Amino acid sequence: MKELTLKEQADRLNYKAKPAPHRVNIRVPFADKEQAKALGAKWDGTLKTWYIPMDMDMGKFRKWL
């Protein structure tokens, strides 16, 4: 994994500071990404994390919660 520049780190901190109550971040290993995507998980390219909208059935994503 590449090391982030100071600007990238600052951008991430600023981005993370904004509340996102409309979603739940999940931990999806690379090997499972297609399965998670097929179930409706979304990729956040800025935070480099998978998430699911709060209105989705979380039971389908239990193994990644």
GIBELCOR-V751685 format. One record per residue. N is the residue number from 1. OMEGA is omega in degrees with one decimal (* if undefined). Layout:
n->N omega->OMEGA
n->N omega->OMEGA
This chain:
n->1 omega->-177.8
n->2 omega->178.1
n->3 omega->-177.8
n->4 omega->173.6
n->5 omega->178.3
n->6 omega->179.3
n->7 omega->178.8
n->8 omega->178.1
n->9 omega->179.3
n->10 omega->178.5
n->11 omega->179.2
n->12 omega->179.1
n->13 omega->178.3
n->14 omega->-179.5
n->15 omega->-178.7
n->16 omega->-177.9
n->17 omega->179.8
n->18 omega->-178.9
n->19 omega->177.7
n->20 omega->-176.4
n->21 omega->-176.3
n->22 omega->-177.0
n->23 omega->176.6
n->24 omega->177.0
n->25 omega->179.1
n->26 omega->179.7
n->27 omega->-178.0
n->28 omega->174.9
n->29 omega->-178.5
n->30 omega->-178.2
n->31 omega->-178.1
n->32 omega->-170.7
n->33 omega->-179.6
n->34 omega->177.9
n->35 omega->179.4
n->36 omega->179.4
n->37 omega->179.8
n->38 omega->178.9
n->39 omega->177.8
n->40 omega->177.4
n->41 omega->-179.8
n->42 omega->178.5
n->43 omega->174.6
n->44 omega->-176.5
n->45 omega->179.4
n->46 omega->179.7
n->47 omega->-179.6
n->48 omega->179.7
n->49 omega->174.6
n->50 omega->176.9
n->51 omega->174.0
n->52 omega->175.8
n->53 omega->-177.5
n->54 omega->-176.7
n->55 omega->178.7
n->56 omega->176.2
n->57 omega->-176.4
n->58 omega->-179.8
n->59 omega->179.6
n->60 omega->-174.4
n->61 omega->-173.6
n->62 omega->-175.7
n->63 omega->-179.6
n->64 omega->-178.9
n->65 omega->*
